[in-house]
Amino acid sequence: METFQTIINRRSIRKYKSSKIEEEKINLLLKAAMYAPSAMNLQPWHFIVINSEEVIQETIKSVPHAEMIKQSGNAILVCGDASLEKNESWLIQNCSAATQNILLAAYDLGLGTCWIAVHGMSDVMKNLKAQFKLPEEIIPVALIAIGYPDEEVKTEERFKEEKIHYNNW
Ligand SMILES: Cc1cc2nc3c(=O)[nH]c(=O)nc-3n(C[C@H](O)[C@H](O)[C@H](O)COP(=O)(O)O)c2cc1C
């Protein structure tokens, strides 16, 4: 039931208190990411922890819609290893599962997060590849802002009967 409540109550947070995150919490988030499901259990992911002010400034230049990481003070760039998982669709699905694990684990640890779009935005991907000197086979997939939340976000009821189909469309 606790897991269910975490899934239901997690919200994207875009306002953060400027406190640093304890290293053990970052390690727990990375551990949660690495326990995500992956096709053939290839675990084709890498994680770049961003917590230096200088790197945050550079990252905002690479990802202009990531301004919120200035306030959160912490972010994780989730990357896929295309040399391990050659099917790009699966690579992105694997990294997305890892990303979602981070969002849920962060909520459990009292942290707020926001998934910031990277994959599918060719300029942003190119900028990040250059900024972090990513090897050719490493694909940036998602940037996650992480910090102590400074807002409470509610959402509407999302359970919609009309989205559900049994045994046929
Ligand atoms: C692939 C993906 C890309 C997203 N990109 C952004 C983004 O660039 N900026 C942002 O503020 N939120 C982004 N979000 C967060 C969504 O806006 C958010 O999940 C959605 O509004 C639902 O709100 P919730 O996360 O509180 O349930 C992204 C989410 C996903 C899954």
The ligand as a Gaussian input file, in Angstrom:
#p B3LYP/6-31G(d) Opt

LIG

0 1
 C        9.203000      12.543000     -21.055000
 C        8.826000      13.657000     -20.113000
 C        9.331000      14.914000     -20.326000
 C        9.030000      15.968000     -19.457000
 N        9.610000      17.180000     -19.639000
 C        9.352000      18.192000     -18.791000
 C       10.036000      19.436000     -18.936000
 O       10.872000      19.597000     -19.816000
 N        9.742000      20.424000     -18.066000
 C        8.825000      20.252000     -17.049000
 O        8.602000      21.189000     -16.279000
 N        8.188000      19.067000     -16.871000
 C        8.429000      18.040000     -17.713000
 N        7.837000      16.810000     -17.525000
 C        6.920000      16.614000     -16.394000
 C        5.456000      16.626000     -16.847000
 O        5.080000      17.931000     -17.209000
 C        4.594000      16.092000     -15.698000
 O        4.967000      14.763000     -15.405000
 C        3.099000      16.130000     -16.025000
 O        2.656000      17.462000     -16.125000
 C        2.256000      15.414000     -14.985000
 O        2.476000      15.973000     -13.701000
 P        3.006000      15.104000     -12.462000
 O        4.434000      14.701000     -12.765000
 O        2.931000      16.029000     -11.281000
 O        2.141000      13.905000     -12.299000
 C        8.139000      15.748000     -18.371000
 C        7.636000      14.455000     -18.161000
 C        7.979000      13.421000     -19.008000
 C        7.464000      12.022000     -18.720000

